[in-house]
Amino acid sequence: MPIVVDLDVQLARHHMSVGEFAAAVGITPANVAVLKNGRAKAVRFTTLEAICRTLRCQPGDVLRWVPDDGADEG
C-alpha cells in the first residue's frame, strides 16, 4: 500500500497509549490498530481532523505516500 500511516511515531512523541488516543479521537482501539497496521481503506476527514487535533500535528505528519516498486512516477 503506497499510503503509510505513522501513528506509532506520533503516539510515542506524545507519550500516549493507544487507549488514550482512541478515547481522545473517538474511535475504538481496534480501529486504531487497523490504521496503524495499514489495513484501513479510508479515513473520514472528521476522524483525520480529530487525530490531528489530538496529536497537535498536520495530516502529513500522520500520512505519507510511498511509491510502489516499479510504479511510474513521471
All heavy atoms as TSV, in Angstrom:
chain	resi	resn	atom	element	x	y	z
A	1	MET	N	N	0.850	-1.184	0.000
A	1	MET	CA	C	0.000	0.000	0.000
A	1	MET	C	C	0.887	1.236	0.000
A	1	MET	O	O	1.733	1.379	0.873
A	1	MET	CB	C	-0.882	-0.023	1.250
A	1	MET	CG	C	-1.820	1.125	1.364
A	1	MET	SD	S	-3.230	0.712	0.404
A	1	MET	CE	C	-4.462	1.771	0.943
A	2	PRO	N	N	0.713	2.120	-0.941
A	2	PRO	CA	C	1.604	3.276	-1.018
A	2	PRO	C	C	1.346	4.371	0.013
A	2	PRO	O	O	2.141	5.265	0.162
A	2	PRO	CB	C	1.380	3.808	-2.422
A	2	PRO	CG	C	0.090	3.262	-2.877
A	2	PRO	CD	C	-0.138	2.003	-2.102
A	3	ILE	N	N	0.227	4.318	0.752
A	3	ILE	CA	C	-0.009	5.286	1.824
A	3	ILE	C	C	0.362	4.618	3.153
A	3	ILE	O	O	-0.156	3.560	3.494
A	3	ILE	CB	C	-1.486	5.737	1.870
A	3	ILE	CG1	C	-1.903	6.399	0.566
A	3	ILE	CG2	C	-1.726	6.670	3.068
A	3	ILE	CD1	C	-1.170	7.694	0.253
A	4	VAL	N	N	1.271	5.246	3.869
A	4	VAL	CA	C	1.744	4.717	5.144
A	4	VAL	C	C	1.209	5.604	6.261
A	4	VAL	O	O	1.239	6.832	6.166
A	4	VAL	CB	C	3.288	4.692	5.183
A	4	VAL	CG1	C	3.799	4.227	6.532
A	4	VAL	CG2	C	3.824	3.805	4.061
A	5	VAL	N	N	0.711	4.976	7.319
A	5	VAL	CA	C	0.185	5.702	8.485
A	5	VAL	C	C	1.238	5.625	9.589
A	5	VAL	O	O	1.594	4.545	10.039
A	5	VAL	CB	C	-1.158	5.099	8.957
A	5	VAL	CG1	C	-1.697	5.875	10.147
A	5	VAL	CG2	C	-2.165	5.084	7.821
A	6	ASP	N	N	1.732	6.776	10.000
A	6	ASP	CA	C	2.797	6.856	11.002
A	6	ASP	C	C	2.256	7.224	12.384
A	6	ASP	O	O	2.794	8.103	13.068
A	6	ASP	CB	C	3.844	7.885	10.572
A	6	ASP	CG	C	4.680	7.410	9.407
A	6	ASP	OD1	O	4.984	6.206	9.343
A	6	ASP	OD2	O	5.035	8.247	8.559
A	7	LEU	N	N	1.216	6.549	12.823
A	7	LEU	CA	C	0.652	6.847	14.143
A	7	LEU	C	C	1.604	6.476	15.270
A	7	LEU	O	O	1.659	7.177	16.280
A	7	LEU	CB	C	-0.670	6.108	14.346
A	7	LEU	CG	C	-1.912	6.800	13.816
A	7	LEU	CD1	C	-3.139	5.944	14.063
A	7	LEU	CD2	C	-2.091	8.158	14.441
A	8	ASP	N	N	2.325	5.386	15.117
A	8	ASP	CA	C	3.247	4.962	16.181
A	8	ASP	C	C	4.239	6.062	16.538
A	8	ASP	O	O	4.514	6.304	17.714
A	8	ASP	CB	C	4.010	3.704	15.768
A	8	ASP	CG	C	3.161	2.458	15.817
A	8	ASP	OD1	O	2.153	2.450	16.549
A	8	ASP	OD2	O	3.502	1.496	15.122
A	9	VAL	N	N	4.768	6.728	15.523
A	9	VAL	CA	C	5.740	7.794	15.743
A	9	VAL	C	C	5.112	8.920	16.550
A	9	VAL	O	O	5.682	9.402	17.528
A	9	VAL	CB	C	6.263	8.327	14.387
A	9	VAL	CG1	C	7.144	9.545	14.583
A	9	VAL	CG2	C	6.997	7.237	13.632
A	10	GLN	N	N	3.905	9.328	16.144
A	10	GLN	CA	C	3.236	10.434	16.836
A	10	GLN	C	C	2.804	10.050	18.253
A	10	GLN	O	O	2.925	10.858	19.175
A	10	GLN	CB	C	2.030	10.911	16.023
A	10	GLN	CG	C	2.400	11.553	14.707
A	10	GLN	CD	C	3.222	12.816	14.880
A	10	GLN	OE1	O	3.029	13.578	15.828
A	10	GLN	NE2	N	4.150	13.034	13.982
A	11	LEU	N	N	2.322	8.824	18.415
A	11	LEU	CA	C	1.926	8.387	19.759
A	11	LEU	C	C	3.134	8.355	20.693
A	11	LEU	O	O	3.040	8.775	21.852
A	11	LEU	CB	C	1.248	7.014	19.704
A	11	LEU	CG	C	-0.124	6.977	19.032
A	11	LEU	CD1	C	-0.657	5.546	19.000
A	11	LEU	CD2	C	-1.098	7.897	19.733
A	12	ALA	N	N	4.257	7.876	20.201
A	12	ALA	CA	C	5.471	7.848	21.018
A	12	ALA	C	C	5.929	9.262	21.355
A	12	ALA	O	O	6.311	9.549	22.493
A	12	ALA	CB	C	6.578	7.089	20.290
A	13	ARG	N	N	5.845	10.134	20.380
A	13	ARG	CA	C	6.268	11.526	20.590
A	13	ARG	C	C	5.430	12.199	21.687
A	13	ARG	O	O	5.943	13.023	22.444
A	13	ARG	CB	C	6.139	12.298	19.284
A	13	ARG	CG	C	6.563	13.748	19.385
A	13	ARG	CD	C	6.531	14.424	18.046
A	13	ARG	NE	N	7.661	13.929	17.271
A	13	ARG	CZ	C	7.757	14.004	15.958
A	13	ARG	NH1	N	6.792	14.539	15.261
A	13	ARG	NH2	N	8.812	13.536	15.334
A	14	HIS	N	N	4.166	11.837	21.761
A	14	HIS	CA	C	3.264	12.436	22.741
A	14	HIS	C	C	3.082	11.580	23.990
A	14	HIS	O	O	2.254	11.912	24.841
A	14	HIS	CB	C	1.901	12.710	22.092
A	14	HIS	CG	C	1.957	13.775	21.045
A	14	HIS	ND1	N	1.977	15.114	21.347
A	14	HIS	CD2	C	2.036	13.697	19.701
A	14	HIS	CE1	C	2.044	15.811	20.236
A	14	HIS	NE2	N	2.082	14.974	19.218
A	15	HIS	N	N	3.854	10.493	24.084
A	15	HIS	CA	C	3.771	9.591	25.239
A	15	HIS	C	C	2.310	9.197	25.511
A	15	HIS	O	O	1.839	9.258	26.647
A	15	HIS	CB	C	4.387	10.215	26.488
A	15	HIS	CG	C	5.778	10.711	26.268
A	15	HIS	ND1	N	6.849	9.864	26.126
A	15	HIS	CD2	C	6.275	11.966	26.129
A	15	HIS	CE1	C	7.945	10.570	25.924
A	15	HIS	NE2	N	7.625	11.857	25.921
A	16	MET	N	N	1.620	8.793	24.445
A	16	MET	CA	C	0.197	8.487	24.535
A	16	MET	C	C	-0.038	7.022	24.199
A	16	MET	O	O	0.525	6.509	23.228
A	16	MET	CB	C	-0.572	9.390	23.556
A	16	MET	CG	C	-2.067	9.304	23.662
A	16	MET	SD	S	-2.887	10.490	22.557
A	16	MET	CE	C	-2.696	11.988	23.495
A	17	SER	N	N	-0.854	6.365	24.997
A	17	SER	CA	C	-1.181	4.969	24.727
A	17	SER	C	C	-2.271	4.899	23.658
A	17	SER	O	O	-2.968	5.885	23.390
A	17	SER	CB	C	-1.674	4.279	25.996
A	17	SER	OG	O	-2.978	4.737	26.320
A	18	VAL	N	N	-2.415	3.737	23.077
A	18	VAL	CA	C	-3.460	3.526	22.072
A	18	VAL	C	C	-4.833	3.787	22.681
A	18	VAL	O	O	-5.694	4.414	22.059
A	18	VAL	CB	C	-3.364	2.104	21.466
A	18	VAL	CG1	C	-4.588	1.781	20.628
A	18	VAL	CG2	C	-2.096	1.960	20.642
A	19	GLY	N	N	-5.048	3.318	23.898
A	19	GLY	CA	C	-6.331	3.520	24.559
A	19	GLY	C	C	-6.645	4.987	24.800
A	19	GLY	O	O	-7.772	5.437	24.559
A	20	GLU	N	N	-5.654	5.740	25.281
A	20	GLU	CA	C	-5.839	7.177	25.491
A	20	GLU	C	C	-6.132	7.886	24.178
A	20	GLU	O	O	-7.026	8.741	24.094
A	20	GLU	CB	C	-4.587	7.800	26.109
A	20	GLU	CG	C	-4.293	7.379	27.518
A	20	GLU	CD	C	-2.914	7.841	27.968
A	20	GLU	OE1	O	-1.962	7.825	27.151
A	20	GLU	OE2	O	-2.807	8.215	29.148
A	21	PHE	N	N	-5.372	7.521	23.159
A	21	PHE	CA	C	-5.546	8.121	21.837
A	21	PHE	C	C	-6.931	7.824	21.276
A	21	PHE	O	O	-7.626	8.725	20.804
A	21	PHE	CB	C	-4.453	7.610	20.895
A	21	PHE	CG	C	-4.611	8.068	19.481
A	21	PHE	CD1	C	-4.357	9.381	19.124
A	21	PHE	CD2	C	-5.010	7.179	18.494
A	21	PHE	CE1	C	-4.504	9.807	17.806
A	21	PHE	CE2	C	-5.157	7.587	17.186
A	21	PHE	CZ	C	-4.899	8.906	16.836
A	22	ALA	N	N	-7.334	6.558	21.349
A	22	ALA	CA	C	-8.637	6.154	20.822
A	22	ALA	C	C	-9.758	6.921	21.516
A	22	ALA	O	O	-10.681	7.424	20.856
A	22	ALA	CB	C	-8.834	4.651	20.991
A	23	ALA	N	N	-9.673	7.046	22.824
A	23	ALA	CA	C	-10.706	7.766	23.571
A	23	ALA	C	C	-10.733	9.243	23.190
A	23	ALA	O	O	-11.804	9.825	23.015
A	23	ALA	CB	C	-10.469	7.611	25.071
A	24	ALA	N	N	-9.573	9.851	23.041
A	24	ALA	CA	C	-9.499	11.271	22.695
A	24	ALA	C	C	-10.033	11.545	21.292
A	24	ALA	O	O	-10.679	12.567	21.055
A	24	ALA	CB	C	-8.055	11.766	22.818
A	25	VAL	N	N	-9.768	10.626	20.359
A	25	VAL	CA	C	-10.199	10.802	18.972
A	25	VAL	C	C	-11.663	10.409	18.789
A	25	VAL	O	O	-12.358	10.948	17.939
A	25	VAL	CB	C	-9.276	9.997	18.016
A	25	VAL	CG1	C	-9.803	10.002	16.591
A	25	VAL	CG2	C	-7.865	10.557	18.046
A	26	GLY	N	N	-12.116	9.456	19.594
A	26	GLY	CA	C	-13.490	8.992	19.471
A	26	GLY	C	C	-13.646	7.787	18.568
A	26	GLY	O	O	-14.680	7.613	17.923
A	27	ILE	N	N	-12.600	6.969	18.500
A	27	ILE	CA	C	-12.652	5.718	17.745
A	27	ILE	C	C	-12.251	4.580	18.672
A	27	ILE	O	O	-11.731	4.812	19.762
A	27	ILE	CB	C	-11.752	5.741	16.485
A	27	ILE	CG1	C	-10.278	5.964	16.843
A	27	ILE	CG2	C	-12.226	6.806	15.516
A	27	ILE	CD1	C	-9.337	5.925	15.651
A	28	THR	N	N	-12.494	3.360	18.237
A	28	THR	CA	C	-12.161	2.214	19.073
A	28	THR	C	C	-10.672	1.882	18.959
A	28	THR	O	O	-10.045	2.176	17.941
A	28	THR	CB	C	-12.966	0.973	18.658
A	28	THR	OG1	O	-12.561	0.582	17.340
A	28	THR	CG2	C	-14.461	1.238	18.683
A	29	PRO	N	N	-10.111	1.251	19.997
A	29	PRO	CA	C	-8.724	0.791	19.889
A	29	PRO	C	C	-8.535	-0.170	18.703
A	29	PRO	O	O	-7.473	-0.175	18.079
A	29	PRO	CB	C	-8.472	0.090	21.223
A	29	PRO	CG	C	-9.395	0.784	22.176
A	29	PRO	CD	C	-10.636	1.077	21.357
A	30	ALA	N	N	-9.563	-0.944	18.385
A	30	ALA	CA	C	-9.473	-1.839	17.225
A	30	ALA	C	C	-9.308	-1.043	15.934
A	30	ALA	O	O	-8.527	-1.437	15.051
A	30	ALA	CB	C	-10.706	-2.734	17.144
A	31	ASN	N	N	-10.009	0.077	15.816
A	31	ASN	CA	C	-9.854	0.905	14.617
A	31	ASN	C	C	-8.498	1.599	14.579
A	31	ASN	O	O	-7.949	1.841	13.504
A	31	ASN	CB	C	-10.992	1.913	14.499
A	31	ASN	CG	C	-12.253	1.280	13.959
A	31	ASN	OD1	O	-12.201	0.261	13.274
A	31	ASN	ND2	N	-13.385	1.864	14.272
A	32	VAL	N	N	-7.951	1.920	15.732
A	32	VAL	CA	C	-6.589	2.460	15.774
A	32	VAL	C	C	-5.623	1.400	15.237
A	32	VAL	O	O	-4.729	1.711	14.443
A	32	VAL	CB	C	-6.184	2.887	17.199
A	32	VAL	CG1	C	-4.723	3.313	17.238
A	32	VAL	CG2	C	-7.078	4.012	17.703
A	33	ALA	N	N	-5.807	0.152	15.637
A	33	ALA	CA	C	-4.952	-0.937	15.154
A	33	ALA	C	C	-5.069	-1.087	13.644
A	33	ALA	O	O	-4.063	-1.305	12.950
A	33	ALA	CB	C	-5.307	-2.243	15.848
A	34	VAL	N	N	-6.279	-0.959	13.105
A	34	VAL	CA	C	-6.484	-1.040	11.653
A	34	VAL	C	C	-5.699	0.068	10.954
A	34	VAL	O	O	-5.046	-0.170	9.931
A	34	VAL	CB	C	-7.989	-0.978	11.304
A	34	VAL	CG1	C	-8.211	-0.756	9.824
A	34	VAL	CG2	C	-8.690	-2.249	11.757
A	35	LEU	N	N	-5.735	1.262	11.501
A	35	LEU	CA	C	-4.969	2.371	10.925
A	35	LEU	C	C	-3.470	2.111	11.014
A	35	LEU	O	O	-2.738	2.266	10.036
A	35	LEU	CB	C	-5.298	3.677	11.651
A	35	LEU	CG	C	-6.621	4.332	11.329
A	35	LEU	CD1	C	-6.916	5.450	12.319
A	35	LEU	CD2	C	-6.609	4.868	9.912
A	36	LYS	N	N	-3.004	1.721	12.205
A	36	LYS	CA	C	-1.572	1.513	12.417
A	36	LYS	C	C	-1.009	0.402	11.553
A	36	LYS	O	O	0.138	0.470	11.117
A	36	LYS	CB	C	-1.302	1.182	13.889
A	36	LYS	CG	C	-1.404	2.371	14.806
A	36	LYS	CD	C	-1.261	2.003	16.264
A	36	LYS	CE	C	-0.103	1.090	16.535
A	36	LYS	NZ	N	0.093	0.797	17.945
A	37	ASN	N	N	-1.809	-0.620	11.300
A	37	ASN	CA	C	-1.327	-1.772	10.529
A	37	ASN	C	C	-1.501	-1.613	9.031
A	37	ASN	O	O	-1.209	-2.525	8.274
A	37	ASN	CB	C	-2.042	-3.050	11.003
A	37	ASN	CG	C	-1.672	-3.377	12.433
A	37	ASN	OD1	O	-0.565	-3.129	12.869
A	37	ASN	ND2	N	-2.616	-3.934	13.177
A	38	GLY	N	N	-1.995	-0.466	8.595
A	38	GLY	CA	C	-2.131	-0.208	7.169
A	38	GLY	C	C	-3.274	-0.955	6.509
A	38	GLY	O	O	-3.279	-1.123	5.293
A	39	ARG	N	N	-4.245	-1.390	7.281
A	39	ARG	CA	C	-5.372	-2.129	6.721
A	39	ARG	C	C	-6.584	-1.252	6.451
A	39	ARG	O	O	-7.579	-1.724	5.917
A	39	ARG	CB	C	-5.761	-3.277	7.656
A	39	ARG	CG	C	-4.694	-4.373	7.705
A	39	ARG	CD	C	-5.108	-5.504	8.618
A	39	ARG	NE	N	-4.911	-5.055	10.003
A	39	ARG	CZ	C	-5.745	-5.308	10.994
A	39	ARG	NH1	N	-6.829	-6.004	10.809
A	39	ARG	NH2	N	-5.490	-4.859	12.205
A	40	ALA	N	N	-6.509	0.025	6.799
A	40	ALA	CA	C	-7.638	0.928	6.564
A	40	ALA	C	C	-7.751	1.229	5.078
A	40	ALA	O	O	-6.755	1.446	4.392
A	40	ALA	CB	C	-7.452	2.219	7.348
A	41	LYS	N	N	-8.965	1.227	4.574
A	41	LYS	CA	C	-9.224	1.556	3.169
A	41	LYS	C	C	-9.577	3.028	3.008
A	41	LYS	O	O	-9.496	3.563	1.910
A	41	LYS	CB	C	-10.365	0.697	2.616
A	41	LYS	CG	C	-10.079	-0.783	2.649
A	41	LYS	CD	C	-8.933	-1.123	1.734
A	41	LYS	CE	C	-8.670	-2.615	1.754
A	41	LYS	NZ	N	-7.415	-2.954	1.147
A	42	ALA	N	N	-9.994	3.672	4.085
A	42	ALA	CA	C	-10.391	5.082	4.034
A	42	ALA	C	C	-10.325	5.668	5.434
A	42	ALA	O	O	-10.377	4.950	6.428
A	42	ALA	CB	C	-11.811	5.207	3.489
A	43	VAL	N	N	-10.214	6.988	5.488
A	43	VAL	CA	C	-10.273	7.722	6.748
A	43	VAL	C	C	-11.160	8.932	6.510
A	43	VAL	O	O	-10.924	9.694	5.565
A	43	VAL	CB	C	-8.876	8.192	7.219
A	43	VAL	CG1	C	-8.973	8.995	8.502
A	43	VAL	CG2	C	-7.938	7.025	7.389
A	44	ARG	N	N	-12.167	9.109	7.324
A	44	ARG	CA	C	-13.031	10.281	7.203
A	44	ARG	C	C	-12.250	11.533	7.590
A	44	ARG	O	O	-11.401	11.505	8.485
A	44	ARG	CB	C	-14.244	10.146	8.121
A	44	ARG	CG	C	-15.213	9.115	7.672
A	44	ARG	CD	C	-16.462	9.179	8.536
A	44	ARG	NE	N	-17.461	8.283	7.984
A	44	ARG	CZ	C	-18.138	7.398	8.668
A	44	ARG	NH1	N	-17.952	7.298	9.972
A	44	ARG	NH2	N	-19.021	6.622	8.080
A	45	PHE	N	N	-12.569	12.621	6.925
A	45	PHE	CA	C	-11.916	13.880	7.264
A	45	PHE	C	C	-12.188	14.274	8.712
A	45	PHE	O	O	-11.321	14.850	9.369
A	45	PHE	CB	C	-12.360	15.003	6.329
A	45	PHE	CG	C	-11.655	14.997	4.996
A	45	PHE	CD1	C	-12.207	15.676	3.931
A	45	PHE	CD2	C	-10.464	14.336	4.790
A	45	PHE	CE1	C	-11.575	15.702	2.703
A	45	PHE	CE2	C	-9.822	14.348	3.575
A	45	PHE	CZ	C	-10.383	15.037	2.524
A	46	THR	N	N	-13.368	13.969	9.225
A	46	THR	CA	C	-13.659	14.293	10.624
A	46	THR	C	C	-12.753	13.505	11.563
A	46	THR	O	O	-12.311	14.030	12.590
A	46	THR	CB	C	-15.133	14.030	10.971
A	46	THR	OG1	O	-15.461	12.681	10.622
A	46	THR	CG2	C	-16.060	14.989	10.246
A	47	THR	N	N	-12.457	12.250	11.203
A	47	THR	CA	C	-11.538	11.440	12.013
A	47	THR	C	C	-10.125	11.971	11.886
A	47	THR	O	O	-9.400	12.090	12.881
A	47	THR	CB	C	-11.607	9.962	11.586
A	47	THR	OG1	O	-12.951	9.501	11.710
A	47	THR	CG2	C	-10.683	9.105	12.428
A	48	LEU	N	N	-9.714	12.318	10.673
A	48	LEU	CA	C	-8.377	12.874	10.457
A	48	LEU	C	C	-8.219	14.184	11.222
A	48	LEU	O	O	-7.176	14.436	11.837
A	48	LEU	CB	C	-8.127	13.079	8.964
A	48	LEU	CG	C	-6.746	13.568	8.567
A	48	LEU	CD1	C	-5.652	12.626	9.065
A	48	LEU	CD2	C	-6.677	13.740	7.059
A	49	GLU	N	N	-9.262	14.995	11.227
A	49	GLU	CA	C	-9.213	16.239	11.989
A	49	GLU	C	C	-9.043	15.954	13.481
A	49	GLU	O	O	-8.226	16.591	14.158
A	49	GLU	CB	C	-10.479	17.059	11.777
A	49	GLU	CG	C	-10.482	18.330	12.602
A	49	GLU	CD	C	-11.842	18.995	12.700
A	49	GLU	OE1	O	-12.830	18.493	12.149
A	49	GLU	OE2	O	-11.890	20.038	13.375
A	50	ALA	N	N	-9.784	14.977	14.004
A	50	ALA	CA	C	-9.676	14.622	15.418
A	50	ALA	C	C	-8.291	14.069	15.743
A	50	ALA	O	O	-7.741	14.346	16.811
A	50	ALA	CB	C	-10.761	13.614	15.795
A	51	ILE	N	N	-7.726	13.292	14.828
A	51	ILE	CA	C	-6.367	12.767	15.018
A	51	ILE	C	C	-5.382	13.924	15.109
A	51	ILE	O	O	-4.543	13.988	16.014
A	51	ILE	CB	C	-5.995	11.802	13.877
A	51	ILE	CG1	C	-6.782	10.496	14.007
A	51	ILE	CG2	C	-4.491	11.541	13.844
A	51	ILE	CD1	C	-6.680	9.576	12.799
A	52	CYS	N	N	-5.478	14.853	14.155
A	52	CYS	CA	C	-4.551	15.990	14.138
A	52	CYS	C	C	-4.739	16.899	15.342
A	52	CYS	O	O	-3.761	17.402	15.902
A	52	CYS	CB	C	-4.714	16.770	12.835
A	52	CYS	SG	S	-4.145	15.856	11.387
A	53	ARG	N	N	-5.983	17.106	15.750
A	53	ARG	CA	C	-6.244	17.933	16.931
A	53	ARG	C	C	-5.655	17.290	18.179
A	53	ARG	O	O	-5.003	17.936	18.990
A	53	ARG	CB	C	-7.752	18.157	17.092
A	53	ARG	CG	C	-8.110	19.063	18.256
A	53	ARG	CD	C	-9.607	19.352	18.364
A	53	ARG	NE	N	-10.404	18.133	18.408
A	53	ARG	CZ	C	-11.217	17.714	17.431
A	53	ARG	NH1	N	-11.342	18.419	16.322
A	53	ARG	NH2	N	-11.900	16.604	17.568
A	54	THR	N	N	-5.861	15.978	18.316
A	54	THR	CA	C	-5.369	15.249	19.488
A	54	THR	C	C	-3.847	15.242	19.543
A	54	THR	O	O	-3.252	15.432	20.607
A	54	THR	CB	C	-5.903	13.808	19.469
A	54	THR	OG1	O	-7.336	13.848	19.522
A	54	THR	CG2	C	-5.373	12.994	20.635
A	55	LEU	N	N	-3.215	15.029	18.390
A	55	LEU	CA	C	-1.753	14.935	18.334
A	55	LEU	C	C	-1.079	16.278	18.056
A	55	LEU	O	O	0.148	16.349	18.021
A	55	LEU	CB	C	-1.342	13.916	17.271
A	55	LEU	CG	C	-1.794	12.486	17.532
A	55	LEU	CD1	C	-1.433	11.598	16.345
A	55	LEU	CD2	C	-1.183	11.946	18.817
A	56	ARG	N	N	-1.897	17.315	17.817
A	56	ARG	CA	C	-1.363	18.647	17.503
A	56	ARG	C	C	-0.348	18.556	16.366
A	56	ARG	O	O	0.809	18.967	16.499
A	56	ARG	CB	C	-0.767	19.311	18.725
A	56	ARG	CG	C	-1.792	19.562	19.797
A	56	ARG	CD	C	-1.181	20.202	21.021
A	56	ARG	NE	N	-2.179	20.342	22.044
A	56	ARG	CZ	C	-2.706	21.512	22.399
A	56	ARG	NH1	N	-2.321	22.611	21.813
A	56	ARG	NH2	N	-3.618	21.555	23.328
A	57	CYS	N	N	-0.837	17.997	15.257
A	57	CYS	CA	C	0.026	17.791	14.101
A	57	CYS	C	C	-0.734	18.081	12.817
A	57	CYS	O	O	-1.931	18.381	12.849
A	57	CYS	CB	C	0.573	16.362	14.091
A	57	CYS	SG	S	-0.683	15.084	13.773
A	58	GLN	N	N	-0.057	17.982	11.716
A	58	GLN	CA	C	-0.647	18.143	10.388
A	58	GLN	C	C	-0.927	16.759	9.798
A	58	GLN	O	O	-0.276	15.779	10.184
A	58	GLN	CB	C	0.310	18.912	9.475
A	58	GLN	CG	C	0.543	20.347	9.902
A	58	GLN	CD	C	-0.727	21.163	9.827
A	58	GLN	OE1	O	-1.449	21.120	8.827
A	58	GLN	NE2	N	-1.015	21.914	10.880
A	59	PRO	N	N	-1.857	16.662	8.838
A	59	PRO	CA	C	-2.132	15.360	8.215
A	59	PRO	C	C	-0.877	14.679	7.660
A	59	PRO	O	O	-0.729	13.460	7.761
A	59	PRO	CB	C	-3.124	15.700	7.097
A	59	PRO	CG	C	-3.839	16.899	7.600
A	59	PRO	CD	C	-2.797	17.687	8.353
A	60	GLY	N	N	0.040	15.463	7.130
A	60	GLY	CA	C	1.281	14.902	6.586
A	60	GLY	C	C	2.207	14.323	7.642
A	60	GLY	O	O	3.141	13.592	7.312
A	61	ASP	N	N	1.960	14.635	8.898
A	61	ASP	CA	C	2.742	14.036	9.983
A	61	ASP	C	C	2.259	12.622	10.288
A	61	ASP	O	O	2.969	11.851	10.930
A	61	ASP	CB	C	2.645	14.882	11.256
A	61	ASP	CG	C	3.243	16.265	11.080
A	61	ASP	OD1	O	4.210	16.407	10.309
A	61	ASP	OD2	O	2.727	17.205	11.721
A	62	VAL	N	N	1.045	12.311	9.847
A	62	VAL	CA	C	0.432	11.020	10.134
A	62	VAL	C	C	0.374	10.141	8.886
A	62	VAL	O	O	0.540	8.930	8.964
A	62	VAL	CB	C	-0.996	11.217	10.702
A	62	VAL	CG1	C	-1.683	9.890	10.953
A	62	VAL	CG2	C	-0.960	12.040	11.969
A	63	LEU	N	N	0.168	10.771	7.731
A	63	LEU	CA	C	0.029	10.031	6.471
A	63	LEU	C	C	1.148	10.422	5.518
A	63	LEU	O	O	1.476	11.605	5.393
A	63	LEU	CB	C	-1.311	10.363	5.796
A	63	LEU	CG	C	-2.570	10.107	6.606
A	63	LEU	CD1	C	-3.770	10.662	5.859
A	63	LEU	CD2	C	-2.745	8.632	6.879
A	64	ARG	N	N	1.718	9.428	4.846
A	64	ARG	CA	C	2.719	9.733	3.815
A	64	ARG	C	C	2.584	8.741	2.671
A	64	ARG	O	O	2.190	7.597	2.859
A	64	ARG	CB	C	4.131	9.749	4.369
A	64	ARG	CG	C	4.624	8.452	4.917
A	64	ARG	CD	C	6.001	8.637	5.577
A	64	ARG	NE	N	6.288	7.504	6.407
A	64	ARG	CZ	C	6.956	6.425	5.983
A	64	ARG	NH1	N	7.428	6.374	4.758
A	64	ARG	NH2	N	7.168	5.410	6.801
A	65	TRP	N	N	2.918	9.216	1.502
A	65	TRP	CA	C	2.857	8.415	0.286
A	65	TRP	C	C	4.225	7.827	-0.005
A	65	TRP	O	O	5.230	8.525	0.032
A	65	TRP	CB	C	2.394	9.260	-0.882
A	65	TRP	CG	C	2.384	8.537	-2.184
A	65	TRP	CD1	C	1.477	7.609	-2.574
A	65	TRP	CD2	C	3.316	8.656	-3.249
A	65	TRP	NE1	N	1.777	7.132	-3.847
A	65	TRP	CE2	C	2.915	7.773	-4.271
A	65	TRP	CE3	C	4.457	9.414	-3.434
A	65	TRP	CZ2	C	3.596	7.640	-5.459
A	65	TRP	CZ3	C	5.150	9.279	-4.630
A	65	TRP	CH2	C	4.718	8.400	-5.620
A	66	VAL	N	N	4.260	6.527	-0.266
A	66	VAL	CA	C	5.483	5.835	-0.647
A	66	VAL	C	C	5.198	5.139	-1.967
A	66	VAL	O	O	4.244	4.349	-2.049
A	66	VAL	CB	C	5.900	4.791	0.425
A	66	VAL	CG1	C	7.144	4.046	-0.009
A	66	VAL	CG2	C	6.113	5.461	1.760
A	67	PRO	N	N	5.968	5.436	-3.017
A	67	PRO	CA	C	5.671	4.816	-4.308
A	67	PRO	C	C	5.844	3.302	-4.269
A	67	PRO	O	O	6.718	2.779	-3.574
A	67	PRO	CB	C	6.674	5.462	-5.250
A	67	PRO	CG	C	7.744	6.028	-4.389
A	67	PRO	CD	C	7.132	6.297	-3.043
A	68	ASP	N	N	4.978	2.610	-5.004
A	68	ASP	CA	C	5.118	1.157	-5.176
A	68	ASP	C	C	6.365	0.880	-5.983
A	68	ASP	O	O	6.776	1.689	-6.813
A	68	ASP	CB	C	3.918	0.582	-5.934
A	68	ASP	CG	C	2.687	0.469	-5.077
A	68	ASP	OD1	O	2.808	0.363	-3.851
A	68	ASP	OD2	O	1.578	0.495	-5.644
A	69	ASP	N	N	6.976	-0.267	-5.778
A	69	ASP	CA	C	8.100	-0.671	-6.612
A	69	ASP	C	C	7.633	-0.787	-8.054
A	69	ASP	O	O	6.619	-1.407	-8.338
A	69	ASP	CB	C	8.672	-2.008	-6.144
A	69	ASP	CG	C	9.373	-1.894	-4.800
A	69	ASP	OD1	O	9.737	-0.764	-4.426
A	69	ASP	OD2	O	9.545	-2.918	-4.136
A	70	GLY	N	N	8.359	-0.179	-8.960
A	70	GLY	CA	C	8.014	-0.274	-10.362
A	70	GLY	C	C	6.925	0.673	-10.800
A	70	GLY	O	O	6.489	0.652	-11.954
A	71	ALA	N	N	6.433	1.524	-9.902
A	71	ALA	CA	C	5.364	2.470	-10.259
A	71	ALA	C	C	5.928	3.563	-11.154
A	71	ALA	O	O	7.070	3.990	-11.006
A	71	ALA	CB	C	4.754	3.085	-9.008
A	72	ASP	N	N	5.119	4.008	-12.086
A	72	ASP	CA	C	5.503	5.097	-12.963
A	72	ASP	C	C	5.333	6.414	-12.219
A	72	ASP	O	O	4.224	6.795	-11.884
A	72	ASP	CB	C	4.629	5.088	-14.226
A	72	ASP	CG	C	5.001	6.179	-15.202
A	72	ASP	OD1	O	6.122	6.749	-15.075
A	72	ASP	OD2	O	4.191	6.477	-16.102
A	73	GLU	N	N	6.434	7.073	-11.908
A	73	GLU	CA	C	6.389	8.295	-11.126
A	73	GLU	C	C	6.371	9.546	-11.995
A	73	GLU	O	O	6.321	10.634	-11.487
A	73	GLU	CB	C	7.596	8.351	-10.190
A	73	GLU	CG	C	7.587	7.246	-9.157
A	73	GLU	CD	C	8.793	7.312	-8.246
A	73	GLU	OE1	O	9.297	8.422	-7.998
A	73	GLU	OE2	O	9.230	6.269	-7.776
A	74	GLY	N	N	6.443	9.427	-13.278
A	74	GLY	CA	C	6.534	10.638	-14.067
A	74	GLY	C	C	5.594	10.629	-15.160
A	74	GLY	O	O	5.208	11.387	-15.871
